[in-house]
Amino acid sequence: MSDDNHNQDQYGVLLYYKYAKIPDLNSLLTFYESNCNSLGLLGRVRLASDGVNVTVGGKLSSLESHIAAVKSNSLFGGTDFKLASSHSPLDDKVAHDCGFTTLSIRIVKELVTFSSHPLLNPPDISNAGQHLSAAEFHSVLQSAGQVQDEDKKLVLLDARNLYETRIGKFQTASVETLDPGIRQYSDLPTWIDNNTEQLRGKHVLMYCTGGIRCEIASAYVRSKGAAFENVFQLFGGIQRYLEQFPDGGFFRGKNFVFDHRISVGSLDADILGSCLLCGSSFDDYSSRCRCMYCRMLVLVCNNCQTEEALYVCELCQKHRNGVGSIPFAEDSKTKILSQQIELKNVSSDSTLSPQIPWRHGTACPRKLRILCLHGFRQNASGFKGRTASLAKKLKNIAELVFTDAPHELPFIYQPSSESSPLQNCSPPLSENCKRKFAWLVAPDFSRSDMDWKVSDGPFDPNQYQQQTDGFDVSLAYLKTVFSQQGPFDGILGFSQGAALAGSICAQRERLMGEIDFRFVILCSGFSLHSEKFEHGSISCPSLHIFGSDLGKDRQIVKQASIDLAVAFEDGCSVIIEHDSGHIIPTRSPYIDEIKDFLQRFL
């Protein structure tokens, strides 16, 4: 066979992205569907109003034809097409996991989901860091040791996820490499926010796999102000660098790629990764082992892999108190969990228990997990019943998990009037009644008598203003819930549960690692009497649901819920006002607005 014929049949992988204003997304979608299908290309194409992000595989000749067709569109001028020959996908499991068994073309809001606050706009791409070619990037690192000027101190910032940096990264003795150790790219802005002092006044050299993640991330760093203006990014990413420096240069290990190749190495055979269990040198992700909790890829060597094993990644081990030894089989999972702190009652509306994880290497449906906090003098069972309609309408996108509050309350009853012949009747037996709980209690609260007591007066709609104690106990309790029952994507709080959730949001940064969540839903909420939040002082995506007019909610006045809502950052919160009283509405249009909020986090 001639070389020309051989090249025509050889398989390859093509990666490229382009930020540009797309005037007609539907027309571009039609082009990609027609072109890719006719050329037999498989992989992922993402289209947005501000550009495209493409990873496809097929015959090299077909990929070259695709490049020519794309180049004919003036929108793609200056695009860096990364084309590499490779073996065709041989492992069906790996090919399927990497999206190389089908062609997926979709219109999306963002080419890469950057913000952990999906209600906020991403940074302006025009403010991205200056591009450095592979040769320029290498030269800067090479001369870094000779630079003594503190004003030009360099730091390397890796914009990739932990499972990528495990097996390869830039290393040089003269420049510090900052590895955020994040699960997903959308966690990066939070890391940047929490580590600005490591970047302030420095010359920041950013890098990622192919360059696209650095475009947005570098713009975000530069948006911090004048002290963060010296940001540079490796154009074409690690891929272009390894092409320029096949011996690896300053890059050690392997470059993780998002296709069936899994990783691409240099001529240097160094192995940076290590087995999660035995610690031996290992960097092969082809087994697709995943963390049982967060589903992130983990490295487990061939000797340590067993069919029934479940694995816990480094991040979940670090942030989940009480996680048992690893690996462990499913039949020992219950035993391990039973040795942990017992919770009063945790229940879920899902038919899949949150305690039973998915085995590594298998696909699982990804729903949002939301921890639900009931109101004053309620319990998990009752709140689950009251939200049954909500759970049913959200069943395709969310799983609701319920737990009792830690403060048990006495039973109360209103005595009969003097004219009633029943006035001397005793209250029902306590064992026949479901216990009631609270997240916050009055300062004079006593646990000495949990039986029936006579109410000291008619219902007081302002009673919530006096329930100001017990926060520390509830906070410690929720840390245990998150440790044993997490992770959770969000918290839904109702009435007093919303007040507690609002206070947790205000302390979100301090509680990171113990109570981690991405959003909060506050229904008939209010601020704790002891806390006066400043306008826009709380940074957390939030949905606020409360009655629209004074009197519609006879327990929490509208203004109290508004005062809590305005404490959250502008642009970071959504408000739904309804006319249904002290409930969570599930009819249209309210349920559609709730779904729209949640779908931003899927």
N, C-alpha and C positions, 0 to 999 in steps of 0.2 A: 504494500500500500504506500502511495506517495505521502510525503510530509504534508502536502496541501490537504489531501483527503483525510489524513489523520487529524489535522487541526480542525477540520470541519466537523468531525464527529466528537471532538474532545468536549468534556463538560466544563462549565465555568460558573462563577458567581459574580454578580454585578451589584455594587452598592453606590448610591449617590443620593445627595439631597440638594435642594435649592430653595433658598428663601427669596420669594418674589410675590408681588401682588397678582393673584390669579383672577382675571376678570370674569371668567365663565367656568366655574367648577364642574358643572354637568358636562360641558363639552370636553373638558380634559378627562373626566371619568370615562366618557365614551371612547376617547382615543386610547386610553390605557387598556380598557376591556378588549377592544378590537385588536390592538397591536400585540399585547401579551398573549392573548388566546391564539392568534394566528401563528405566533412564533413558538408556541408550546412552552412558555415560561411559567415557572411556579415560584411562589414566594409571597411577599407582602408589599403592597403599594398603599401609601397613606397620602391623601390629598387634603389640603386645608386652604383657607382663603389667603394664607401667607406663604404657600409653597408646597413642596412635595418631599417625601422621604421614601426611598425605594430600596428593597433588598430582594433580588430575584435570581433564580438559577435556571440553567438550560444549556443547550449547545453553544459553544463559543461563537459560532457563526450567527446564531439567532440573537445572542446578546449584542454582537457588533451591529447587527441590523437594527436592533432596538435603539442603540445609542445614536445611530445615524438619524433615525426617525425623530428622536427627542431633540437632537441638535438643530433640526430644521425649524423648530419653534424658537423664536427670538427670546422668549421668556427664560430659556435655559442657557443663555450666553454665560460663559465662564464657569459652568458646572464642572466639578471634579468627579469624573467617572472612574470608579475603582473597579477594575475588571481583573479577576484572577482565575487561572485554570485550577481545576480540582477534580478529585474523583467524584463521580455521581453518588448521590446518597445510597448507601448500602444498608444502613441500619434503619428499618422502618420506624422504630420507636423514636429514635433521635430525629429523623426527618419530620415526623409528625409533630413532635414537640417543638421543633424550630419553625414550623409552618412551611415546610418544603414538600408537602404532598398535595397541596392545593394552591390555587391562586386566589389571594384575598385582596380586593381593591375596595377601599373605603374612604368616604369623606369624614374627616374628623375636625374637632375644634382646634386642636394643637398638634403639630407634627410630633412633638415629644411632650408628654405631660410633665411640666416643670413644677408648677406651684402646688404646695401642700395645702394652700388655701384656694380651692378651685373657683371661688367666687371673685377672686381678685384677678385683675388683668396681668398677664406676664410682662416682663420688662421689654422695653423697646429694642428690637433687634439691631436697629441702627446704632445703638450705643455699645455694641459688642466689642470685645477686646481686639487689639491689633493682631492680624495673622502673621505667624512666623512659619516660613517653610521648614521642612525637616532639617535642611542644612543650617539654617539660621538658628533653629531651636537647639541643635546639637552644639553649635558654636557658642551660644550663650552659656550652656551648661559647662562646656569645656573651659571657658575663661572665668567661670564663677569664682573659682578658688583664688584668682588673682585680684579680685575686686575687694578692696578694704573699706570703701565708702559705705557707711551705715545707711545713707540715704538711698543706696542702690541695692540693698540687701534683697536677695532672691528667695522665693519659696515656690515649690512645685505644688500645685493643687490638682489632685486626681478627681475628675468629675464622674467617676464610674461607681458602680455598686460593689459591695463587699465580695460577692461571689466572683467578680471579675478581678479585683485587686488581689485576691488570695493567690492567684496563679501567675501574676506578672505585674510589674510596675517599674517606673523609672527610679533608679537609685544612683546617687552620687554622693561622695563623702562631703562635698563642699556646699550642697544645697539640701535643705530640709524638704522632705516630701510629706505633704499633709494628705492622709487617707481618711476621709470622713467616716468610713465603715458603715455605709447606709444600705438598707434593704432595697430601696428603689429610688430612682432619680428624683421623684417628687419630694423626697426627704431632704434633698440637698439645700434648698433655701433656708430651711430651719437650722441646718448645721451652720450655714454661712452666718445667719443671724446670731447664733450662739458663739461664734468663733471669730468675730470681726477683729478682735485685738491681734490675732495671729496674722491678719492680712493688712491691717492698717499701716500705711506708709511704706509698704513693701512693693517690690516688683513681682507680681504674681504671674507665674507661667502655668497655664492650665492645659490639660490634655484629656482626651477620651478616646474611644475606639476609632471613630471616623471623622470626628469634628463637630457633628451637629449638636451634641449636648453642650459643648463649650460655647456655642454661639449665644444661647440664652443665658447660661450660667455666668459667663463673663460679663454680659450686660447687667445682670443682677448685682454682681459685685461692684461694678462701676457706678451703679445707681445709689450706692451708699454715700457718695460724696467725693470731695476733692482728694481726700486721703486714700482713695481707692481707685484712682484714675489709671495707674500703671498696671494694666492687666493685658496679658498677651496669651494667645492660644496657638496650639500646634495645628497648622492647617493640614487637613487630610488625616489628622489623628495618628495614632500608633501605627496604623496600617501603612501610611505613606512613609513614616519614619523607618519602619523595618525594611521597606523596599529600598530606601536610600542607604541604610546601614544593615546589610544582611547578617552581619556578625552580632547584631543586637545593640551596638553602641552603648548608650547609657540605660537601655531598657533590659531588664532582667526577667527571665521566665517566658511565659506565653501570653499572647494577646487573645482574650476571650472574644469570640465573634458570634453574632446572632443568626447563624445558619448551621447547616448540617456539619460543617467542618469543626464546630465547637471552639477550637482554638487554633491559632497560627503561631508557630515559633520561629526563632532565628536559628542561625548555625550554632549558637551557644546552647548547650544541652542542660543548663541549670534548671532545676526544679524548685520553684519557690513554695508551692503548695504542700500541704501535709494532711494526712488522714485525720478526720475528725475524732476517730476513736483511739487509734494506736500511735498517732503522731509521726508515722513514717512518711518519707517524701512521696508525694503523690499529687498529680494535677490533672487527672482524667475525669471529665464530667460525663462521659458517654453512658454511664449507668443511669444517669438522671435521678440520683438519690435526692430527696428533698426533706426539708424540715417538716415534722409532723404538725407544727403549729402554724408557721407563717408561709410554708411552701417554698421557701428560698432553696436554691440548689446548695447541696453540701458535698464535700469531698469525703468519700468512704472507699478505702482501698479494696481490692478484690478479696483479700484474705479476711476482711472484717464484714463484708456484705453477707447477709443471710436473707432468705426470702421473706420472713415474717418480721424483720427488724423495723423499728421506728427510730427516727433520728431527730435530735434537737440541735439546731444551729447555735453558733456562738452567741448571737444576739439574744435569742430566746433564753439561753442558759444564763446570760448576764442579767436580763431584765425580768425574768420570771422566777420569783422566789418559790422554793419548794419543788422545782422540777427534778424528777428522779434521775437515776443513773441512765446512761445511754450506751448501747441501744437497749430497748426492752420490747418484749413481745406483747401482743394485744391482751393475752390472757393474764399478764402480770400488771397491766396498766391499772386495773381497778384496785389492786392491792396497794400499789404505790400511792394512788390518789387518796385511799382511805386513811393513810397515815398522816395526811396533811390536816390543817385546821378545818374543822367541820363548819360549814355554813348552815345557817338556819334553814334556808330553802332557796334553791336556785332551780328555776324551771324555764323551759323554752317552748315556743310555739312550733318549733320545727320537729319533724319526724326523725331527723338526724340529731342524735345527742352531740352537743359540743365536746363531750369527753371522748368520743370515738373519732380519732383522726383518720385521714386517708393514708393508705400505704404509699410509700415512695414509689415514684414511677408511674402512678396512675392519675388520670385526670379527675378533677373534682369540680362541681359547680361552685362558683364563687359568689356568695351572697354577702351583703353587708351584715355584720353582727352588731346588734345594738343592745346595750344594757339599759333596762328600763327601771326607773326609780319611782315608786308609787308616792302618793300624797300622805298627808297626816292621817293617822288612825285608819290606815288601810293595810293590806298585805299583798304579797306577790300573787297569790291565787286570785284574790278579788280584782287586782289590777289587770291580770291576764284576761279575766272575763270581761272587764270593761273595755279592753282594747282588742277584743276578738275580731271585731269588724275591721279595725285597722290592720291587724296582722294578716287577715285573709286577703285584703286588697294589696298588701305589700309582699305577699308570699313569694313572688318571683324575683324580688330584688333584695329582700331583707329578712333576717331571722331575729326575732325579738326574744331576749333572755330576761327573766324576771328574778328578783331577789328581795327577801324581806329586809327591812331596815333593822338596825341592831337594838333600838330602844323599844322594849315591850311596854305596852300601855295597859292600864287597868280598864275593865269594862265599865261603862257608865250607862245610867238610865234616867229618864225624866220621870219624877214621881207623878202619880195621878192627881187630879184636882180633888178637893175635899168632897165634892158632890158625887164622886165616882165610887161605886161599891168595891172597886178593885184596888183602892188606894193602899191597902195593907198587904197586897200580894207581894211575894218575894220575887226577885229577879230570877231568870232561868239559871239552870246549872251551868257553871263555867265550862265544864268539859264538853258541853253540847255546842259551844260557840267557838268560832275561829278567832285566834289571837290577832290583835291589832298592834301595829308598830309605827314608829316615827323616826325620822332622820334628825329632827331637832325637837327639843323639849323645853318646857319652861324652867327658869332658874331654880324654882322650888320643887322640881320633880323628884319624887321618891319612888324607889323600887320595892319598898317594904310590903305593899299590898297590891297584888296584881289581880284581885278578885273584883267583884262589882262594887261600885260606889255611886252615890246619888249625885247627879249633875248639880253644880252650884248655881245654875241659872239657865236661861234659854240660850240657844245657839248664838254665839258672838261672832259675827262675820270678820271682826278684827283680831281674832285670837292668834292668827299667824304672826302678828307683830310681837307677841310676847314669847314666842317659842324661839329662843336665841341660844340655848345651851345644847351641848351634845355633839358639836361639829367635829371635834377631835376624835371622838369615839367612832363616828360614822366614817370619817376619812380613813382611819386605820382599818376599819372593816372593809371599805371599798378597795383598799390596797390588796387585801386578801382575796377579794372577789376577782380582781384583775389578775392576780397571780395564779389562782386556781382555775378560773373559768375563762380567762382571756385567751387570745387577744380580742379586743372589741374595736370596731371601726368608729363607733359613736356612742353617745349617751342620750337617752330620752328621759327627761324629768318632768313629772306632773306636779303642779302646785308646790308643796314643800320639797318634793324631789327635784323640781326645777330650780328652787332657791339653792339647794345644795350643789347641783350641777353647775350653776352660775358661779358659785364661789370657787369650785374646783377649776373652772375655766380661767379664773383670775390668777390661779396659782399653777397653771398648766406647765410653765417652764420649770418651776421648782420641783414639780412632781414627775417630770419626765423620767422614764425608766421604771416607775412604779405604777402610774396611772397614765397610760398612753392611749390617745384617741384622736380622731381626725375631725370630728364635728360634734355638735350638740344640738338637740331639739328641746326647747324650753316651752312647756305648755302651761298656761296660767301661772307664769313664774313671777317672782318678786325678789328683791335684794334683801339679804339678811339685815336686820335692824342695826347690827353692829358694823356694817360695811357700807361705805359711801363711795361707790365707784365713780371715777371721773369719766366724762363723756369720751367714748372711743378708746378707753384704756385697755379693754380686753381683746386680745388677738386670737380669735378662734372662729372658724366658719360656723354660723349659727342660724337656726330657724326658730322664730318666736311665734307662738300661736296663742291667741287670747281673744276674749270677747270684745266686740266692737263698741258697745255703748255701756255707760255706767248703769249697773243694775242687771245687765244680761248675765254676768257672772257674779252671783251674790256672795261668793266667798273671797275672791281676789279682785279688787277693783282694777279697772283698765289701766289707770295711771301707774300702778305699781308694776305692771308688766311692761309698760312703755319705759319706765325708768330703768328697768333691767336691760331692755333691748338697746337703748341708746348708749349703754356702757360698752357695747361691742363696737369694734372698728367699723367706720363707714365703709360700705362696699363689701363688708365681710359678713353681713347679716341680711336675712330675709324675714319679713313680717307678714303674717297672715292674720287678719282680723275677721272674726266670724260672729254670728248672731245666735249661737247655740248654747250659751251658758258655760257652766264649769265642766266642760268635756273636751275631748279631742275630736273634732268633726271629721267624718269620713265620706261625706257626700261631695259631689262636684259643686263648685270648682276646687274646693279645699284639698281633696285627696290628690287631685292632679298637680297642685302646687307642691304638696309634700313629696310626691313621686319625682317631680322635676328637680327638687333640691337634692334628693338622695341619689338620683342618677348621675349627678356630677361627680360622685365618689366611686362609681363602679369602674 
